[in-house]
Amino acid sequence: MSSPAELKAQILKLTRDYSALMHKGQRPGDDAAHAPWAPGQTIPYAGRVFDENEVEAAVGATLDFWLTLGPEGEAFEKELAALLGVKHSLLVNSGSSANLVALATFTTHKLPPHKRILPGDEVITVAAGFPTTVAPIIQSGAVAVFLDNDPITGNIRPEQLEAAYAPGKTKAVMIAHALGNPFDLCAVLAFCRKHDLWLIEDNCDALGCTYSMPESRARALGLDHLLKIAEANAAENAEILKRGNAEMLTENAENLKTENLKSESDLSKFQNFSVSKSSYDRVSKFSAPRSPKIPFIRDGILTAYTGTFGDISTQSFYPPHHLTMGEGGAVNIISKPPLKTYAESFRDWGRDCWCASGKDDTCHKRFGWQLGELPKGYDHKYIYSHLGYNLKPLDPQAAIGRQQLKKLPAFIEARKRNWETLRAGLDCVSDVLDFTLPAHAVRWVPPSERARTEKLKLGNSEILKFESAAENAVTRSENAENLKRGNAETAPEKAENLKSGNADIQSSGVSKFQNFSVSEFSDVRVSEFSDVPVSEFQNFKISKFDFSACFEWDATGCRVDTSWFGFMLRVKAGAPFSHTDLARALDEKKIGNRMFFGGNLLRQPVFVQMRQDRPHAIRLVGSNGSTVSPVNSSTIAAAFPGADAIMNEAIFLGTYPGLTAEMLAYEIQVIRDFVAARRK
Ligand SMILES: Cc1ncc(COP(=O)(O)O)c(C=O)c1O
């Protein structure tokens, strides 16, 4: 008879085989094993992206049958905290639960009275967004003070914060990085520091986004926890960069082959498509190993993940989010360890004891406490300091999450790439559509405008810092050889592609779809380098697509690198269609799309009702800086034009890593066709 270990190994082996067969459609979009997709089939706006590793992890943890949060959960919490650079991460069963715990943490009597959020105290938030960013404020008895959103970023307009501040009452700011677009952390933090307020970052849609600010600003804002880790990461980052460059030397030869294929100008459109696809693969392949450890300081700029700047941040692991465990979420304790004890208490029934599940006497005085009016020695396990909840997930969920965490760097890159592909592909309809801009960006720069030689120079100087002349010489000759060989190999392949590509086009009848292949984005991604003399290109080493080059930035010295949750677009006034018309047209083509969550939340039935039932639970501060009174539909319209614009004009498309290049191309073509038809 087989031993339990042998049986488990057999089960897991079969599980992997099953998953590999069953879940091809859930693989990353740039995975060669992704299920084929054809125009007319559904394109989800988001979804779980996984492979057999997650399924094996789930089954393995289920066979172990710990069930409640245990070893996998503990490991996940440590891994997530280490990745972000925060003190602790606590797993919960959803992003909404994370927000609930985060807000509740600041209500504890263990905080000094002036820092504690008590019923009637105020917490500043924004009107448009997801309802459970706001709900915990009111559920905790505090007053939610609403500000308008900027429709271009989807975020708070920080210049309005002062108008919302009420001395002695305002205790915190609780806002989300809208659709993964980081809000202006520098300005919001400055406001919080000035008035000694808590900052809760709802990072549910933004895992993997980074925010950069001058080191001097970071010091002035007291971001010592990030500066310290960045300094500790410095040596390792120098090593990563050196190692990364060495790897690039080898892989560069392969790149050259691909670039060379594209550089021949007489390729048919279909051939171009296959080239752009391979460059798409290449970008993702290249990203992970060369990313420096975050946070880091480079050229006097501190870069850190969003969700690590405030006091507490939250994550959601529901399937549309950056990583998933089905249901799940996390509360990140950024820099103040005592907050962990309070948060954990609210998560775990309100108890005073902090033993992990299945453990006893972590404090070594289980029967030595005297708290409240309980008798001395009452079992600490059953002593309650707070009115708490039980919001823990199961251990198998954490096991799935651990596998997902490993994929996060590739997921982040895919989201950025997908956003940029959509942006470039839809630029030609920007007379009728407006697109989101990241915080601190003043303009999206079309690929055709990006300065190729400037980038080339930058790339070279960066790399040359770490490369010896000898290494360069080797690469040069190797590359020249590869180039020769590459050309010889690719010629027959191209002819074959053309033949089969054309046959496909004819049979599917989607001629426009194939034309997309020469979209601005794919052209530039590849052609940026194609007309550069080989000798120069050899040194360039495309380490990673430089997304920051896609935008022109303001003068603050702050930047963001956005791992987008979605691609938000707004239908401009005067366009010959509404956002609902567009959403409907996309639905007809089975292209997943969503509105920006609850739109202007103040117009949701729950808040309309609240105006009657609990009018003092909310306070509205309009764009003119005054408290809105009375609160009704027309005063909201006058005071919240941004949130209304988001509600009336915006939809978003997916950017999730499960999207393939073909799906994105199809989405772009459908929108272009729709706009063209409406113009007639
Ligand atoms: C910004 C934001 N916060 C919180 C949540 C809630 O997360 P969950 O669905 O895991 O409860 C979401 C959900 O999408 C969200 O987008």
PDBQT file of the ligand as one rigid body, heavy atoms in Angstrom, charges set to zero:
ROOT
HETATM    1  C1  LIG A 701     -10.987  50.345  -4.274  1.00  0.00    +0.000 C 
HETATM    2  C2  LIG A 701     -11.626  49.117  -3.717  1.00  0.00    +0.000 A 
HETATM    3  N1  LIG A 701     -11.693  48.960  -2.392  1.00  0.00    +0.000 NA
HETATM    4  C3  LIG A 701     -12.239  47.876  -1.836  1.00  0.00    +0.000 A 
HETATM    5  C4  LIG A 701     -12.758  46.874  -2.602  1.00  0.00    +0.000 A 
HETATM    6  C5  LIG A 701     -13.396  45.688  -1.945  1.00  0.00    +0.000 C 
HETATM    7  O1  LIG A 701     -12.686  44.506  -2.142  1.00  0.00    +0.000 OA
HETATM    8  P1  LIG A 701     -13.431  43.097  -1.982  1.00  0.00    +0.000 P 
HETATM    9  O2  LIG A 701     -14.237  42.888  -3.202  1.00  0.00    +0.000 OA
HETATM   10  O3  LIG A 701     -12.322  42.118  -1.854  1.00  0.00    +0.000 OA
HETATM   11  O4  LIG A 701     -14.268  43.179  -0.771  1.00  0.00    +0.000 OA
HETATM   12  C6  LIG A 701     -12.737  46.989  -3.984  1.00  0.00    +0.000 A 
HETATM   13  C7  LIG A 701     -13.308  45.921  -4.825  1.00  0.00    +0.000 C 
HETATM   14  O5  LIG A 701     -13.184  45.858  -6.012  1.00  0.00    +0.000 OA
HETATM   15  C8  LIG A 701     -12.153  48.140  -4.560  1.00  0.00    +0.000 A 
HETATM   16  O6  LIG A 701     -12.100  48.307  -5.882  1.00  0.00    +0.000 OA
ENDROOT
TORSDOF 0
